[in-house]
Amino acid sequence: MLLQTTWFGSFLLDEGKVVEQRLFPHDPKALAERLAVVEDWKVLGEERELMGLAAEVFVSEPRLERAGGRFTSERAPFLDPAAYGFDRTLLHAAMVELAKRRMRKAIRTEDHLRQAVAAVDDLLEQENGLVERIREWYGLHFPELAKMVDEPEYLELVAKHGRREKLPMDARESVGAELGDAEEAELQGMARLAQSLTAQRADLERYVEKTVRGIAPNVSELAGPMIAARLVTLAGSVEDLARYPSGTVQLLGAERALFRHLKTGSRPPKHGVLFQHPLIHRAPPWQRGALARTFAGRIAMAARADAYTHRHIAPELQASLDRAVAEIRRRKEEKPVRRAPRPSVHARARRRR
């Protein structure tokens, strides 16, 4: 007996003739479900049922060989769907439904993470622009306040109290102009909007941190959640990041500078997103290249553990990184003295004249 499965049913054949059949429902969604099962290399219920009806069943698909069928190179005969009440219109509808299922399945956690990271950047940009505008506008009324308090307290004072006479501080010596009722109301509304943006950004950052710790715990622990999220989104996924060599990890986020170097011969970039880490941006400029290279190597190893082995190796990588950083700082403690470039032949000839 030969077991054959088509898009409209499963059939048991003996010498090219159908002896048993299990037709699929005349419904695009039901057909799409069965096509998806076959696509995932799983066995349909109809196929198992037919295999149980014969002592020995031959199959032409490796998928069914794993379910107990004996593989054969014999070509299965053509079965006309119209003879069993199926037409091409139904097949088209089933394929459209299957495509929709694939699209839904293609959306991964990394796609939501990418949108969240972009939203954090958008909110930060809007927040900074709005705070700058509030400081400039309120500075016409009370310019001294900007030097007295930090940004969160500045917004809180403006949103809660308004004009300087209502603030819990002495503002009688201010050189600012008076503030009208309409201007006060607008400034208070803008300050509350800036506070709302700050709170929303904080919520998004918590979501990003929680999400990236779930999909890349080693990278998150080693580089910090926000930098880990940016690395994962720039690479595409944790698996893509794990496949990158350390040199590519080092330059993620510096693609424009890299292309400019390749096109114009300008100095190559030393780091991309990794510059946001305190280990890099707090280091002297002459140490940053070596530190970024060492840091990227450990991140690459952490990403491979997150993608493949799922082992918690961040503490070992952190200890190794600390030793390597200490060695780099010892070797590059002093700023290197760069030799002046040797003059060209034409310059030496002009000097002789």
C-alpha positions as CSV (number, residue, x, y, z in Angstrom):
1,M,0.0,0.0,0.0
2,L,1.2,3.5,-0.8
3,L,0.2,6.5,1.3
4,Q,-0.2,9.7,-0.6
5,T,-1.3,13.1,0.8
6,T,-2.4,16.0,-1.4
7,W,-3.8,19.4,-0.5
8,F,-7.4,18.1,-0.4
9,G,-6.9,14.7,1.3
10,S,-4.9,11.6,2.2
11,F,-5.2,8.4,0.2
12,L,-4.2,4.8,0.5
13,L,-3.4,3.3,-3.0
14,D,-2.8,-0.2,-4.2
15,E,-1.2,-0.5,-7.6
16,G,-2.2,3.1,-8.4
17,K,-5.9,2.7,-7.4
18,V,-7.4,4.4,-4.4
19,V,-8.6,1.9,-1.8
20,E,-9.1,4.2,1.2
21,Q,-9.4,8.0,1.4
22,R,-9.8,10.7,4.0
23,L,-10.9,13.9,2.3
24,F,-10.2,17.2,4.1
25,P,-13.1,19.6,4.9
26,H,-14.2,22.1,2.2
27,D,-13.1,25.0,4.4
28,P,-10.1,27.2,3.7
29,K,-9.1,27.6,7.4
30,A,-9.3,23.8,7.9
31,L,-7.2,23.2,4.8
32,A,-4.7,25.8,5.9
33,E,-4.4,24.1,9.3
34,R,-3.5,20.8,7.7
35,L,-1.1,22.4,5.3
36,A,0.7,24.1,8.2
37,V,1.0,20.8,10.0
38,V,2.6,19.2,6.9
39,E,4.9,22.3,6.5
40,D,6.1,21.7,10.1
41,W,7.0,18.1,9.2
42,K,4.3,16.6,11.4
43,V,1.8,13.8,10.7
44,L,-1.8,14.4,10.1
45,G,-4.6,12.5,12.0
46,E,-5.9,11.3,8.6
47,E,-2.5,9.9,7.7
48,R,-2.2,8.0,11.0
49,E,-5.6,6.6,10.6
50,L,-4.9,5.3,7.1
51,M,-1.5,3.9,8.2
52,G,-3.3,1.8,10.8
53,L,-5.4,0.1,8.1
54,A,-2.6,-1.7,6.4
55,A,0.1,-4.0,7.7
56,E,2.8,-2.4,5.6
57,V,2.6,1.1,4.2
58,F,5.1,2.7,1.7
59,V,5.6,6.5,1.6
60,S,7.4,8.9,-0.7
61,E,7.9,11.6,1.9
62,P,10.6,11.5,4.6
63,R,8.1,13.2,6.9
64,L,5.9,10.1,6.9
65,E,8.9,7.7,7.1
66,R,9.5,8.9,10.6
67,A,5.9,7.9,11.5
68,G,6.5,4.3,10.5
69,G,6.1,4.2,6.8
70,R,8.7,2.5,4.5
71,F,10.3,5.0,2.1
72,T,10.0,4.3,-1.6
73,S,11.1,6.2,-4.7
74,E,8.0,5.1,-6.5
75,R,6.2,8.1,-8.0
76,A,2.6,8.6,-6.7
77,P,-0.1,8.9,-9.4
78,F,-1.8,12.2,-10.1
79,L,-5.1,12.6,-8.3
80,D,-7.5,15.1,-9.8
81,P,-9.0,17.4,-7.1
82,A,-12.1,18.0,-9.3
83,A,-12.9,14.3,-9.2
84,Y,-13.3,14.6,-5.4
85,G,-15.3,17.8,-5.4
86,F,-12.5,20.3,-4.9
87,D,-11.5,23.2,-7.1
88,R,-8.6,25.7,-7.5
89,T,-10.6,28.5,-5.9
90,L,-10.7,26.6,-2.6
91,L,-6.9,26.0,-2.9
92,H,-6.3,29.7,-3.5
93,A,-8.3,30.7,-0.4
94,A,-6.5,28.1,1.7
95,M,-3.1,29.4,0.5
96,V,-4.1,32.9,1.4
97,E,-5.1,31.8,4.9
98,L,-1.8,29.9,5.2
99,A,0.1,33.0,4.2
100,K,-1.7,35.0,6.9
101,R,-0.8,32.4,9.5
102,R,2.9,32.6,8.4
103,M,2.8,36.4,8.7
104,R,1.4,36.2,12.2
105,K,4.0,33.6,13.2
106,A,6.8,35.7,11.7
107,I,6.2,38.5,14.3
108,R,8.7,37.8,17.1
109,T,9.5,39.3,20.5
110,E,12.4,41.1,18.9
111,D,10.0,42.9,16.6
112,H,8.1,44.3,19.6
113,L,11.3,45.1,21.3
114,R,12.5,47.0,18.2
115,Q,9.4,49.2,18.3
116,A,9.7,49.8,22.0
117,V,13.4,50.9,21.7
118,A,12.4,53.3,18.9
119,A,9.5,54.6,21.0
120,V,11.9,55.3,23.9
121,D,14.2,57.3,21.6
122,D,11.2,59.2,20.2
123,L,9.9,60.1,23.6
124,L,13.3,61.1,24.8
125,E,13.7,63.5,21.8
126,Q,10.3,65.0,22.3
127,E,10.9,65.3,26.1
128,N,14.2,67.1,25.6
129,G,12.7,69.5,23.1
130,L,9.8,70.2,25.3
131,V,11.9,70.8,28.5
132,E,14.2,73.1,26.5
133,R,11.2,75.1,25.4
134,I,9.8,75.3,29.0
135,R,13.2,76.5,30.3
136,E,13.5,79.1,27.7
137,W,9.9,80.4,28.1
138,Y,9.8,80.2,31.9
139,G,13.3,81.8,31.9
140,L,11.7,85.0,30.7
141,H,9.9,85.1,34.1
142,F,12.3,83.5,36.5
143,P,15.7,82.8,34.8
144,E,17.5,82.0,38.1
145,L,15.4,78.9,38.8
146,A,17.4,76.8,36.2
147,K,20.6,77.1,38.3
148,M,18.8,76.3,41.6
149,V,17.2,72.9,40.9
150,D,17.6,69.9,38.6
151,E,15.3,69.1,35.7
152,P,12.7,66.9,37.4
153,E,12.3,69.4,40.3
154,Y,12.2,72.3,37.8
155,L,9.2,70.7,36.0
156,E,7.5,69.9,39.3
157,L,7.8,73.4,40.5
158,V,6.4,74.9,37.3
159,A,3.6,72.4,37.0
160,K,2.5,72.7,40.6
161,H,3.1,76.4,41.5
162,G,3.3,78.3,38.3
163,R,4.6,81.9,38.7
164,R,7.7,82.7,40.9
165,E,5.7,84.4,43.6
166,K,4.0,81.0,44.4
167,L,7.3,79.0,44.6
168,P,8.6,77.8,48.0
169,M,11.7,80.0,47.6
170,D,12.6,83.6,47.6
171,A,12.3,85.1,44.1
172,R,12.0,88.8,45.0
173,E,15.4,89.6,43.5
174,S,14.7,87.9,40.1
175,V,15.4,90.0,37.0
176,G,12.6,88.2,35.1
177,A,9.5,89.9,33.8
178,E,6.0,89.4,35.1
179,L,3.9,86.4,34.0
180,G,0.3,86.8,33.0
181,D,-2.5,84.3,33.9
182,A,-2.7,82.9,30.3
183,E,1.0,82.4,30.1
184,E,1.1,80.7,33.5
185,A,-1.6,78.3,32.5
186,E,0.1,77.3,29.3
187,L,3.5,76.8,31.0
188,Q,1.9,74.6,33.7
189,G,0.2,72.5,31.0
190,M,3.5,72.1,29.1
191,A,5.3,71.1,32.3
192,R,2.7,68.5,33.1
193,L,3.0,67.2,29.6
194,A,6.7,66.9,30.0
195,Q,6.2,65.0,33.2
196,S,3.8,62.7,31.5
197,L,6.4,62.0,28.7
198,T,9.0,61.2,31.4
199,A,6.7,58.8,33.1
200,Q,5.7,57.1,29.8
201,R,9.4,56.8,28.8
202,A,10.2,55.2,32.2
203,D,7.4,52.7,31.7
204,L,8.7,51.8,28.3
205,E,12.2,51.4,29.6
206,R,11.0,49.0,32.2
207,Y,9.2,47.0,29.5
208,V,12.4,47.0,27.4
209,E,14.5,45.8,30.3
210,K,12.1,43.1,31.3
211,T,11.8,41.8,27.7
212,V,15.5,41.8,26.9
213,R,16.3,40.1,30.1
214,G,14.0,37.3,29.1
215,I,15.5,36.7,25.6
216,A,19.1,37.7,26.2
217,P,19.9,37.4,29.9
218,N,23.7,37.1,29.6
219,V,24.0,40.1,27.3
220,S,21.7,42.1,29.5
221,E,23.7,41.4,32.6
222,L,27.0,42.1,30.9
223,A,26.2,45.2,28.9
224,G,23.1,46.5,30.6
225,P,19.5,46.1,29.5
226,M,19.2,49.2,27.3
227,I,22.4,48.6,25.4
228,A,21.5,44.9,25.1
229,A,18.2,45.8,23.6
230,R,19.8,48.1,21.1
231,L,22.3,45.5,20.1
232,V,19.6,42.9,19.6
233,T,17.4,45.2,17.6
234,L,20.3,46.4,15.4
235,A,21.3,42.8,14.7
236,G,17.7,41.7,14.1
237,S,17.4,39.0,16.8
238,V,19.4,37.2,19.5
239,E,20.3,34.5,17.0
240,D,21.6,37.0,14.5
241,L,23.6,38.7,17.2
242,A,25.1,35.4,18.2
243,R,26.2,34.8,14.6
244,Y,28.1,38.1,14.4
245,P,31.9,38.2,14.9
246,S,33.1,40.4,17.7
247,G,34.3,43.0,15.2
248,T,30.7,43.5,13.9
249,V,29.3,43.6,17.4
250,Q,31.8,46.4,18.2
251,L,30.6,48.6,15.3
252,L,26.8,48.0,15.6
253,G,25.3,51.5,15.5
254,A,28.3,53.0,13.7
255,E,27.3,52.0,10.2
256,R,27.3,55.6,8.8
257,A,30.8,56.3,10.1
258,L,32.0,52.9,8.7
259,F,30.6,53.6,5.2
260,R,32.1,57.1,5.4
261,H,35.5,55.6,6.2
262,L,35.2,53.1,3.3
263,K,34.0,55.9,0.9
264,T,36.3,58.8,1.8
265,G,39.2,57.2,3.7
266,S,38.3,59.0,6.9
267,R,39.3,57.5,10.3
268,P,37.4,54.3,11.0
269,P,35.0,54.2,13.9
270,K,36.1,52.4,17.1
271,H,32.7,51.7,18.5
272,G,29.0,52.1,17.9
273,V,26.3,51.5,20.5
274,L,28.9,50.3,23.0
275,F,30.0,53.9,23.5
276,Q,26.9,54.4,25.7
277,H,28.4,52.0,28.3
278,P,30.4,53.8,31.1
279,L,33.3,51.4,30.5
280,I,33.8,53.0,27.1
281,H,32.6,56.6,27.3
282,R,34.4,57.3,30.6
283,A,37.7,55.9,29.4
284,P,40.4,58.2,27.9
285,P,40.1,58.4,24.1
286,W,43.3,56.4,23.5
287,Q,41.9,53.4,25.5
288,R,38.4,53.3,23.9
289,G,39.3,51.2,20.9
290,A,40.9,48.4,22.8
291,L,38.2,48.5,25.5
292,A,35.4,48.3,22.9
293,R,37.2,45.5,21.1
294,T,37.5,43.5,24.3
295,F,34.0,44.3,25.5
296,A,32.5,43.3,22.1
297,G,34.3,39.9,22.3
298,R,32.6,39.1,25.6
299,I,29.2,40.3,24.4
300,A,29.5,38.0,21.4
301,M,30.2,35.0,23.7
302,A,27.2,36.0,25.9
303,A,24.9,36.2,22.8
304,R,25.9,32.7,21.7
305,A,25.1,31.4,25.2
306,D,21.7,33.1,25.1
307,A,20.9,31.8,21.6
308,Y,22.2,28.2,21.8
309,T,23.3,26.8,25.1
310,H,21.1,29.0,27.4
311,R,23.7,28.7,30.1
312,H,24.3,31.5,32.6
313,I,27.9,32.6,31.9
314,A,27.7,36.3,32.6
315,P,29.6,36.2,35.9
316,E,32.5,34.4,34.3
317,L,32.5,36.8,31.3
318,Q,32.4,39.8,33.6
319,A,35.4,38.5,35.6
320,S,37.3,37.9,32.4
321,L,36.4,41.3,31.2
322,D,37.5,43.0,34.4
323,R,40.9,41.3,34.1
324,A,41.3,42.3,30.4
325,V,40.2,45.9,31.2
326,A,42.8,46.2,34.0
327,E,45.5,45.0,31.6
328,I,44.5,47.5,28.9
329,R,44.5,50.3,31.4
330,R,47.9,49.3,32.7
331,R,49.4,49.1,29.2
332,K,47.8,52.3,27.9
333,E,48.0,54.4,31.0
334,E,49.8,57.2,29.3
335,K,48.6,59.0,26.2
336,P,50.7,57.8,23.3
337,V,52.8,60.4,21.6
338,R,52.1,60.4,17.9
339,R,55.0,61.1,15.6
340,A,54.6,63.9,13.1
341,P,53.9,62.6,9.6
342,R,57.0,62.4,7.4
343,P,57.0,65.2,4.8
344,S,56.4,64.2,1.2
345,V,59.0,64.3,-1.5
346,H,57.6,67.6,-2.9
347,A,57.7,69.2,0.6
348,R,61.4,68.2,1.0
349,A,62.2,69.5,-2.4
350,R,60.6,72.9,-1.6
351,R,62.6,73.1,1.6
352,R,65.9,72.6,-0.3
353,R,65.0,75.6,-2.5
